[in-house]
Amino acid sequence: MVKATLKLNTRLLKSLTKVTPEILEATGLQAVGIVKRNTPVDTGNLRSSIDYSTKNRQGSIRKPDKDNEVEVGTNVEYAGFVEFGTRYQAPQPFLRESRNPISRAFNFIARSILQRLLK
């Protein structure tokens, strides 16, 4: 299994407990789209298997241990070979390449939700 974990700052979480699930769900949805765009396609199986889980939502990958995490990844057995490469195949880092765009999406989502709450 290949996955990426996004953790929120604990101090920030305490002040955002009401909107944290909404932020995590929205970030998970955006992250899946970003990772799918970066996923190489042969048969389409790997791309279609990309999913996310939060403490409140069980996707096709394991639930995160903490309330402030979103797990994004795949349960396809060969995903690690694609991500990191093999002796015969160059790496195609679809998850690692998605880290910065996901971080920007999270910042935008959190800011938008917080601005909506402050109105």
Secondary structure, DSSP 8 states (H G I E B T S, - for coil): -EEEEEE--HHHHHHTTTTHHHHHHHHHHHHHHHHHHHS--SSSHHHHT-EEEBTTB--SS---SSTTEEEEEE--TTHHHHHH--SSS----TTGGGHHHHHHHHHHHHHHHHHHHH-
